[in-house]
Amino acid sequence: MDTQVLLYALGSVGVISLISLIGLLTISINIKKLQKIILYLISFAAGAMFGDAFLHLIPETVAEVGFGLNVSFSILGGIVLGFIVEKVIHWHHCHVPHTHNHPHPHPHTFAWMNLVGDAVHNFLDGLVILAAYLISIPVGIATTLAVAFHEIPQEIGDFGVLIHGGFSKKKALFLNFLTALTALLGVALGFFLYNQIEGLAILIAPFAAGMFIYIAGSDLIPELNKEKKLGKSLLQLFTFVLGIFVMYLLLN
C-alpha cells in the first residue's frame, strides 16, 4: 500500500508541476481577458481549499484519532508556517499578472526571491499531497485538485513576475518549471519521514489543513475583496461555493 501511495503522490505532483508551463498562455492570450478568468479561478481555489480542509483533512483526522490538542496544534502549526513563509522568505503571490512598460534589463533580486519562495511553496505542496494520500486515495485526489486550482493563477502570476524581473520568456518558463519540481522533493522527504516516525501522517494532515486555511483566508480572499462590482462579486461567490461543493462531491 505504501508503494501505491507513493506512486499516486508522485504522479499527482508531476501533473501539478506541468501547470508551471501555463505561462505559455500569456504569450498568446490577451492579458486583460486572462485577468477576468483568473479572478474566478482564485475564488474557486479558495472554496476548494476551505472545502478540502474542513470536509476531508480535518474530519478524516478526527475520525482516526479524535479532536484533541494534538490536532488543534497541528492545524495552528500549518497556519503559523504559512505566516512565516510570507514574512521571512517574502513569499507574495502575484495572482493577477500585470503588464509593465519597462521590465528590468537584468534579472532583478525580487525575481530571484520569487523563485526561492515558489520553490519552498511547491515543496510544501508535495508534502501536503503525500499526507492526503496517506489518509486515503480519495482524500489525496481531492487535495491534488485543490492545489491544482490554486496553482493555475499563481503560476501565471509568477511567470509575469519573472518576465518583469528581466528573464526571457523561455528562461522564465524553464525556471518556473524547475521550482515546480521541488514538490517531488516534498513527496520524497515526507515518505521517508513517514517510514521513520510512527503516526506522522495523522499529524501532517491537519497541518496541511491549517496551511490551506491560511492561504485561502489571508491570501486568496483578500484578492477577491478588491472587486467591488456586485455582478462580478456574485459570480465570485458562486465559484467560491462551487469549489466547496466539488470537494463535497469527492467525499468517500
KOLLOBA-296520 format. One record per residue (C-alpha): x, y, z; residue number from 1. Coordinates in steps of 0.05 Angstrom, whole numbers, plus 32768, in hexadecimal, padded with zeros to 4 digits. Layout:
+------+-------+------+-----+
: east : north :   up :   n :
+------+-------+------+-----+
:    X :     Y :    Z : NUM :
...
+------+-------+------+-----+
***
This chain:
+------+-------+------+-----+
: east : north :   up :   n :
+------+-------+------+-----+
: 8000 :  8000 : 8000 :   1 :
: 803A :  802F : 800F :   2 :
: 8055 :  8027 : 7FC9 :   3 :
: 8011 :  8035 : 7FAB :   4 :
: 800B :  8075 : 7FD5 :   5 :
: 8050 :  808B : 7FBF :   6 :
: 803F :  8080 : 7F76 :   7 :
: 7FFD :  80A6 : 7F7C :   8 :
: 8020 :  80E0 : 7F9F :   9 :
: 8059 :  80E3 : 7F6D :  10 :
: 8028 :  80E0 : 7F33 :  11 :
: 7FFE :  8118 : 7F51 :  12 :
: 8038 :  8147 : 7F5D :  13 :
: 8052 :  8137 : 7F18 :  14 :
: 8011 :  814E : 7EF9 :  15 :
: 8010 :  818C : 7F25 :  16 :
: 8058 :  819C : 7F11 :  17 :
: 8042 :  81A0 : 7EC9 :  18 :
: 8012 :  81D8 : 7EDD :  19 :
: 8051 :  8204 : 7EE4 :  20 :
: 8053 :  8205 : 7E98 :  21 :
: 8010 :  8227 : 7E95 :  22 :
: 8036 :  8268 : 7E8C :  23 :
: 8036 :  8256 : 7E42 :  24 :
: 7FED :  826C : 7E40 :  25 :
: 8001 :  82B3 : 7E51 :  26 :
: 8029 :  82B6 : 7E11 :  27 :
: 7FEC :  82AA : 7DE4 :  28 :
: 7FB1 :  82C1 : 7E0F :  29 :
: 7FA2 :  830A : 7E1D :  30 :
: 7FB7 :  831A : 7E64 :  31 :
: 7F77 :  8341 : 7E74 :  32 :
: 7F4C :  8306 : 7E5F :  33 :
: 7F77 :  82D8 : 7E89 :  34 :
: 7F70 :  8304 : 7EC6 :  35 :
: 7F24 :  82FD : 7EC3 :  36 :
: 7F29 :  82B1 : 7EC3 :  37 :
: 7F5E :  82AE : 7EF9 :  38 :
: 7F33 :  82D1 : 7F2D :  39 :
: 7EFF :  829A : 7F28 :  40 :
: 7F35 :  8264 : 7F2B :  41 :
: 7F4D :  8285 : 7F6B :  42 :
: 7F07 :  8284 : 7F8A :  43 :
: 7EFE :  823B : 7F75 :  44 :
: 7F43 :  8229 : 7F92 :  45 :
: 7F32 :  824C : 7FD4 :  46 :
: 7EF1 :  8224 : 7FDA :  47 :
: 7F15 :  81E3 : 7FC7 :  48 :
: 7F4B :  81F0 : 7FFC :  49 :
: 7F19 :  81FF : 8033 :  50 :
: 7EEF :  81C3 : 801D :  51 :
: 7F2A :  8194 : 801C :  52 :
: 7F41 :  81AB : 8061 :  53 :
: 7EFC :  81A7 : 8083 :  54 :
: 7EDD :  816E : 805C :  55 :
: 7F18 :  813F : 8052 :  56 :
: 7F58 :  814C : 8078 :  57 :
: 7F3D :  815F : 80BC :  58 :
: 7F01 :  812E : 80BF :  59 :
: 7F2D :  80F4 : 80A9 :  60 :
: 7F60 :  8105 : 80DF :  61 :
: 7F2A :  810C : 8114 :  62 :
: 7F0B :  80CA : 8100 :  63 :
: 7F4F :  80A9 : 8109 :  64 :
: 7F69 :  80C7 : 814A :  65 :
: 7F31 :  80F5 : 8164 :  66 :
: 7F34 :  8140 : 816C :  67 :
: 7F69 :  814C : 81A0 :  68 :
: 7F9D :  8182 : 81AC :  69 :
: 7FCD :  815E : 817E :  70 :
: 7F9E :  8169 : 8143 :  71 :
: 7F91 :  81B1 : 8157 :  72 :
: 7FDC :  81C0 : 815D :  73 :
: 7FE9 :  819E : 811A :  74 :
: 7FB5 :  81CB : 80F8 :  75 :
: 7FD2 :  8209 : 811A :  76 :
: 8017 :  81F2 : 8106 :  77 :
: 8002 :  81F3 : 80BD :  78 :
: 7FE7 :  8239 : 80C5 :  79 :
: 8026 :  8251 : 80E8 :  80 :
: 8052 :  8233 : 80B1 :  81 :
: 802A :  8257 : 807C :  82 :
: 8035 :  8298 : 80A2 :  83 :
: 8080 :  828B : 80A9 :  84 :
: 8089 :  827A : 8060 :  85 :
: 8069 :  82BC : 804C :  86 :
: 808F :  82E6 : 807E :  87 :
: 80D5 :  82C7 : 807E :  88 :
: 80DC :  82AE : 8037 :  89 :
: 80B2 :  82E8 : 801A :  90 :
: 8083 :  82B7 : 7FF7 :  91 :
: 8050 :  82E4 : 7FD6 :  92 :
: 801F :  82C6 : 7FA5 :  93 :
: 8015 :  82F0 : 7F67 :  94 :
: 7FD3 :  82D2 : 7F51 :  95 :
: 7FC2 :  8304 : 7F1B :  96 :
: 7FFA :  8313 : 7EEA :  97 :
: 8005 :  835C : 7EDA :  98 :
: 8024 :  8379 : 7E9C :  99 :
: 8060 :  83A6 : 7EA5 : 100 :
: 807D :  83D6 : 7E72 : 101 :
: 80C4 :  83D2 : 7E8D : 102 :
: 80DA :  838D : 7EA2 : 103 :
: 811E :  8388 : 7EC4 : 104 :
: 8157 :  837D : 7E92 : 105 :
: 8178 :  834A : 7EC1 : 106 :
: 8157 :  8319 : 7EF1 : 107 :
: 8143 :  8341 : 7F2D : 108 :
: 814B :  832A : 7F75 : 109 :
: 80FF :  8325 : 7F7F : 110 :
: 80FB :  82F4 : 7F45 : 111 :
: 812E :  82C6 : 7F65 : 112 :
: 810A :  82CD : 7FA8 : 113 :
: 80C9 :  82BA : 7F85 : 114 :
: 80EB :  827A : 7F6C : 115 :
: 8104 :  8269 : 7FB2 : 116 :
: 80C0 :  8274 : 7FD1 : 117 :
: 809E :  824D : 7F9A : 118 :
: 80CE :  8212 : 7FA4 : 119 :
: 80BF :  8210 : 7FEF : 120 :
: 8074 :  8215 : 7FE1 : 121 :
: 8077 :  81DC : 7FAE : 122 :
: 80A0 :  81B1 : 7FDE : 123 :
: 8069 :  81B9 : 8012 : 124 :
: 8034 :  81A8 : 7FDE : 125 :
: 8057 :  8166 : 7FD3 : 126 :
: 8057 :  8158 : 801D : 127 :
: 800E :  816A : 8023 : 128 :
: 7FF9 :  813F : 7FE8 : 129 :
: 801F :  8103 : 8004 : 130 :
: 7FFE :  810C : 8048 : 131 :
: 7FBA :  810D : 8027 : 132 :
: 7FC8 :  80CC : 8002 : 133 :
: 7FE0 :  80AC : 8042 : 134 :
: 7F9A :  80B7 : 805D : 135 :
: 7F77 :  809A : 8020 : 136 :
: 7F7A :  809C : 7FD4 : 137 :
: 7F39 :  80C6 : 7FCE : 138 :
: 7F54 :  80FA : 8000 : 139 :
: 7F95 :  80FC : 7FD9 : 140 :
: 7F70 :  8109 : 7F98 : 141 :
: 7F45 :  813F : 7FB8 : 142 :
: 7F83 :  8161 : 7FD4 : 143 :
: 7FA6 :  815D : 7F92 : 144 :
: 7F6C :  8180 : 7F70 : 145 :
: 7F6B :  81B7 : 7FA5 : 146 :
: 7FB6 :  81C2 : 7F9C : 147 :
: 7FAF :  81C1 : 7F50 : 148 :
: 7F7A :  81F7 : 7F4D : 149 :
: 7FA4 :  8222 : 7F7B : 150 :
: 7FE2 :  8217 : 7F50 : 151 :
: 7FC3 :  822E : 7F0F : 152 :
: 7FBB :  8278 : 7F21 : 153 :
: 7FFA :  8277 : 7F4B : 154 :
: 8026 :  825C : 7F13 : 155 :
: 800B :  828E : 7EE1 : 156 :
: 801B :  82C5 : 7F13 : 157 :
: 8061 :  82A9 : 7F21 : 158 :
: 806F :  82A7 : 7ED6 : 159 :
: 805C :  82F1 : 7ED2 : 160 :
: 8089 :  8302 : 7F0C : 161 :
: 80C5 :  82DE : 7EED : 162 :
: 80BA :  8301 : 7EAA : 163 :
: 80B6 :  8345 : 7ECD : 164 :
: 80F3 :  8332 : 7EF5 : 165 :
: 811E :  832D : 7EB6 : 166 :
: 811A :  82E3 : 7EA1 : 167 :
: 810C :  82CF : 7E59 : 168 :
: 80CA :  82AA : 7E4E : 169 :
: 80EF :  826A : 7E40 : 170 :
: 811A :  826E : 7E7F : 171 :
: 80DF :  8284 : 7EA9 : 172 :
: 80B8 :  8246 : 7E94 : 173 :
: 80F4 :  8219 : 7EA1 : 174 :
: 8103 :  8235 : 7EE6 : 175 :
: 80B9 :  8234 : 7EF9 : 176 :
: 80B6 :  81EA : 7EE6 : 177 :
: 80F7 :  81DC : 7F0B : 178 :
: 80DB :  81F9 : 7F4C : 179 :
: 809B :  81D1 : 7F42 : 180 :
: 80C4 :  8191 : 7F45 : 181 :
: 80D5 :  819F : 7F8E : 182 :
: 8090 :  8181 : 7F9C : 183 :
: 80B0 :  813E : 7F8C : 184 :
: 80E3 :  814A : 7FC3 : 185 :
: 80AA :  8159 : 7FF3 : 186 :
: 808B :  8115 : 7FE2 : 187 :
: 80CD :  80F1 : 7FEA : 188 :
: 80DD :  8111 : 802D : 189 :
: 8097 :  8107 : 8047 : 190 :
: 8098 :  80BD : 8033 : 191 :
: 80DB :  80B4 : 8054 : 192 :
: 80C4 :  80D4 : 8095 : 193 :
: 8083 :  80AD : 8093 : 194 :
: 80AA :  806C : 8094 : 195 :
: 80D6 :  8086 : 80CD : 196 :
: 80A3 :  80A8 : 80FB : 197 :
: 8065 :  8082 : 8110 : 198 :
: 8023 :  80A9 : 810B : 199 :
: 8042 :  80E1 : 80E1 : 200 :
: 800B :  80DD : 80AC : 201 :
: 7FD6 :  80ED : 80E0 : 202 :
: 7FFC :  812C : 80F5 : 203 :
: 800D :  8143 : 80AF : 204 :
: 7FC4 :  8141 : 8097 : 205 :
: 7FA9 :  8177 : 80C8 : 206 :
: 7FEB :  819D : 80BD : 207 :
: 7FDA :  819E : 8072 : 208 :
: 7F93 :  81B4 : 8083 : 209 :
: 7FB0 :  81EF : 80AB : 210 :
: 7FDA :  8204 : 8070 : 211 :
: 7F9E :  8201 : 8041 : 212 :
: 7F75 :  822B : 8073 : 213 :
: 7FAC :  825E : 8076 : 214 :
: 7FB7 :  8262 : 802B : 215 :
: 7F6D :  8266 : 801B : 216 :
: 7F5C :  8296 : 8053 : 217 :
: 7F97 :  82C7 : 8052 : 218 :
: 7FAF :  82C2 : 800B : 219 :
: 7F76 :  82B1 : 7FDC : 220 :
: 7F39 :  82D1 : 7FFD : 221 :
: 7F5A :  8316 : 8003 : 222 :
: 7F69 :  8312 : 7FB9 : 223 :
: 7F20 :  8306 : 7FAB : 224 :
: 7F0A :  833F : 7FD9 : 225 :
: 7F2B :  8370 : 7FAA : 226 :
: 7EF0 :  8366 : 7F7B : 227 :
: 7EB8 :  8398 : 7F8C : 228 :
: 7E86 :  838C : 7F54 : 229 :
: 7E49 :  8366 : 7F6B : 230 :
: 7E42 :  833A : 7F2D : 231 :
: 7E8A :  8323 : 7F2D : 232 :
: 7E88 :  831A : 7F79 : 233 :
: 7E4B :  82EC : 7F74 : 234 :
: 7E6F :  82C3 : 7F3E : 235 :
: 7EAB :  82BD : 7F6B : 236 :
: 7E7D :  82A6 : 7FA3 : 237 :
: 7E5F :  8272 : 7F75 : 238 :
: 7EA3 :  8256 : 7F60 : 239 :
: 7EBA :  8258 : 7FA9 : 240 :
: 7E7E :  822E : 7FBF : 241 :
: 7E89 :  8202 : 7F82 : 242 :
: 7ECF :  81F3 : 7F9A : 243 :
: 7EB3 :  81DC : 7FDD : 244 :
: 7E7D :  81B3 : 7FBB : 245 :
: 7EB0 :  818F : 7F8F : 246 :
: 7ED6 :  817B : 7FCE : 247 :
: 7E95 :  8162 : 7FEB : 248 :
: 7E88 :  8137 : 7FAD : 249 :
: 7ECC :  8117 : 7FB7 : 250 :
: 7EBB :  80FE : 7FFC : 251 :
: 7EC1 :  80B2 : 8005 : 252 :
+------+-------+------+-----+
***
